[in-house]
Amino acid sequence: MDILQLHEATPGNITDIISLLSESYSQFRQVLTPENWATLEGNLKDRDRITALLTGTDTFVARIDGRMAGVVFLVPSGNPTIYTRPGTGAGLWSAILALLHALIKPICPFLLKMTP
């Protein structure tokens, strides 16, 4: 039985978060230049950077049967690392989209199994 758990991330989750980010972003290896991929991959695997991100945001993880299936970093409004869509203002919209993408996409197969 698939069991979904959502909880606030802790420093003990950093290794799993790094693995998940590396796996999730690996799809961009083929479309980025080797230099840009090396930069992205280095940032994704930078334990100090992920630790700082974890402590500077509200971070949540999703697990399915104990395996990490999603992570979302809710970055405070006005932070220069937040992505904004033109005309949306403070970037809250992008945080909501990131939450949906990070949590709903991995959960979809789980939800489909539950459909009668």
Backbone hydrogen bonds, N-H to C=O, Kabsch-Sander energy under -0.5 kcal/mol:
donor,donor_aa,acceptor,acceptor_aa,energy
4,L,2,D,-0.5
5,Q,63,R,-2.8
7,H,61,V,-2.2
9,A,59,T,-2.9
13,N,10,T,-2.5
14,I,11,P,-1.4
17,I,13,N,-2.7
18,I,14,I,-2.8
19,S,15,T,-2.1
20,L,16,D,-2.5
21,L,17,I,-3.0
22,S,18,I,-2.5
23,E,19,S,-2.4
24,S,20,L,-2.9
25,Y,21,L,-2.5
26,S,22,S,-0.8
27,Q,24,S,-0.6
28,F,25,Y,-2.1
29,R,26,S,-1.7
30,Q,27,Q,-0.5
31,V,28,F,-0.7
32,L,28,F,-1.6
37,W,33,T,-2.9
38,A,34,P,-2.2
39,T,35,E,-1.9
40,L,36,N,-2.6
41,E,37,W,-3.3
42,G,38,A,-2.2
43,N,39,T,-2.3
44,L,40,L,-2.5
45,K,41,E,-1.6
46,D,43,N,-0.8
47,R,45,K,-1.1
50,I,46,D,-2.6
51,T,47,R,-2.5
52,A,48,D,-2.4
53,L,49,R,-2.4
54,L,50,I,-2.7
55,T,51,T,-2.1
56,G,52,A,-1.4
57,T,53,L,-0.6
58,D,74,L,-1.8
59,T,57,T,-0.7
60,F,72,V,-2.3
61,V,7,H,-2.8
62,A,70,G,-2.7
63,R,5,Q,-2.8
64,I,67,R,-2.6
65,D,3,I,-2.8
65,D,63,R,-0.5
67,R,64,I,-1.9
69,A,62,A,-3.4
70,G,62,A,-1.5
72,V,60,F,-2.4
74,L,58,D,-3.0
74,L,72,V,-0.6
75,V,73,F,-1.0
78,G,90,A,-0.7
79,N,76,P,-1.8
82,I,79,N,-2.0
88,T,85,R,-2.3
90,A,88,T,-0.7
95,A,91,G,-1.5
96,I,92,L,-2.2
97,L,93,W,-2.5
98,A,94,S,-2.6
99,L,95,A,-2.3
100,L,96,I,-2.6
101,H,97,L,-2.8
102,A,98,A,-2.9
103,L,99,L,-2.3
104,I,100,L,-2.3
105,K,100,L,-0.8
105,K,101,H,-0.8
107,I,103,L,-0.9
108,C,104,I,-1.7
108,C,105,K,-0.5
111,L,107,I,-2.7
112,L,108,C,-2.7
113,K,109,P,-1.6
114,M,110,F,-0.9
114,M,111,L,-0.5
115,T,111,L,-0.8
115,T,112,L,-0.6
